[in-house]
Amino acid sequence: MRLLPDSSHAESDGALSVGGCRIDSLASQYGTPLFVYDETHIRARAREAIAEFGSDRVIYATKAFLCTAMARLIHEEGLLLDVATGGELFTVLHAGVPASRCVMHGNNKSIEELRYAMSEGVRHIVVDSFDEIDRIEALHGTGLPAPRVQLRITPGVHVHTHEFVQTGQDDSKFGFNLNNGDALRAIERARACTAIDLVGIHCHIGSNVFDAENFAKASEVMVNLFATLDLPELTLGGGLGVAYTEAETAPTITQWASVLRSATAALPASTIVMVEPGRCIVASSAITVYTVGTVKPIAGIRTYVAIDGGMSDNPRPVLYGSGYEVFDPQRVLADRPERARVVGKHCESGDVLVNDASVPSDVCIGDLLATPVTGAYGYSMGSTYNKVPRPAVVFVADGVSRVVVRRETYDDLVRLDQ
Ligand SMILES: *Cc1c(COP(=O)(O)O)cnc(C)c1O
């Protein structure tokens, strides 16, 4: 239950409800696989972040999960939105969020993406390379106003997380390297450049970071640099880890905030300290619900339980070797005494959802199985591999469910084909 969305509740017959909606009813109504998001949970995390850091200081990293309804919800809660591509910017603007509430990211923004961001008037652009400064100068030369800019700095800090999501070390594609002098050169150039309104510096050390000390270390490096610059804004990234399995525990947003507050305590009170959380806002707000299609016991080896999704709706196990729990939402409190490898339906042996899962006894064809903590980097990283249509996404709150992204159809799968 600790891993489930805030409003999770076991009904008298042992079935899970979230947001006042029974998961088995949602599965019959909308089909599986199904992403179920607890709207109240997302709002609570957004409010916790605003309460800790202040309004206009919290920027939701949309790549964790983005659709029109999500952009609106996040905007309603008063967070800014971080977009890293033209497509993310388009989605957020399509949702009706003003460009002035958006922050533009990306290590390789194209001239078109920069033109889009500058002509729409995003709040600021986080500039990542000297080439990007050249592009902004060229665009400014065509008459676009000089954007507000933060420079992304690579502080040279290693964090303990998966290699693919470490971003603050010297050997990184992101940002201006502090240790080799690039950061200072970029700051000098940006200050001298009339095409850029330099307002601050930025860092992001990685994602799914569990040890708050890592944030303290990176913040110290950034604060030391920032203190010499006389700029108004400092962004200290996102990256707070969340617990995916029963064995894991992660700091809360409040604990993370207190680490950052201590790290920035010596800065002038007027400093605008911003953060960009993605995962910790949305990851544990959702579960994915699947239906079991095949149970294959291989004597002396193991049992394979195959569900109707897999790496197309959750690529994290394949990408990062991430662990998940799995449970039956019709008997959410049941013991899980048996072991099984829970796999997807894709044509890959690597299509494993949970490598060695504890499962309830006698898992049968037609049972529902659900994985908690799939709200971040699941749907957003999904694909239509094997031409498996993408699942529907449902928001639930106060006993009401609504489809925010409809299930893909076979027709959708060929709509780009000429
Ligand atoms: C991904 C990303 C974030 C959010 O990271 P989480 O680990 O999801 O909190 C914040 N800032 C930048 C620049 C990012 O790339």
The ligand as an SDF file (V2000), in Angstrom:
LIG
                    3D

 15 15  0  0  0  0  0  0  0  0999 V2000
   14.5100   15.1820  -16.5330 C   0  0  0  0  0  0  0  0  0  0  0  0
   14.8450   16.5250  -16.0450 C   0  0  0  0  0  0  0  0  0  0  0  0
   14.2790   16.9930  -14.8690 C   0  0  0  0  0  0  0  0  0  0  0  0
   13.3830   16.1620  -14.0040 C   0  0  0  0  0  0  0  0  0  0  0  0
   14.0320   15.0700  -13.4920 O   0  0  0  0  0  0  0  0  0  0  0  0
   13.2590   14.0830  -12.4810 P   0  0  0  0  0  0  0  0  0  0  0  0
   14.2860   13.0850  -12.1560 O   0  0  0  0  0  0  0  0  0  0  0  0
   12.1200   13.5300  -13.2200 O   0  0  0  0  0  0  0  0  0  0  0  0
   12.8410   14.9020  -11.3160 O   0  0  0  0  0  0  0  0  0  0  0  0
   14.5800   18.2690  -14.4750 C   0  0  0  0  0  0  0  0  0  0  0  0
   15.4100   19.0560  -15.2000 N   0  0  0  0  0  0  0  0  0  0  0  0
   15.9640   18.6210  -16.3360 C   0  0  0  0  0  0  0  0  0  0  0  0
   16.8370   19.5350  -17.0940 C   0  0  0  0  0  0  0  0  0  0  0  0
   15.7140   17.3640  -16.7990 C   0  0  0  0  0  0  0  0  0  0  0  0
   16.2800   16.9540  -17.9230 O   0  0  0  0  0  0  0  0  0  0  0  0
  1  2  1  0
  2  3  1  0
  2 14  2  0
  3  4  1  0
  3 10  2  0
  4  5  1  0
  5  6  1  0
  6  7  2  0
  6  8  1  0
  6  9  1  0
 10 11  1  0
 11 12  2  0
 12 13  1  0
 12 14  1  0
 14 15  1  0
M  END
$$$$
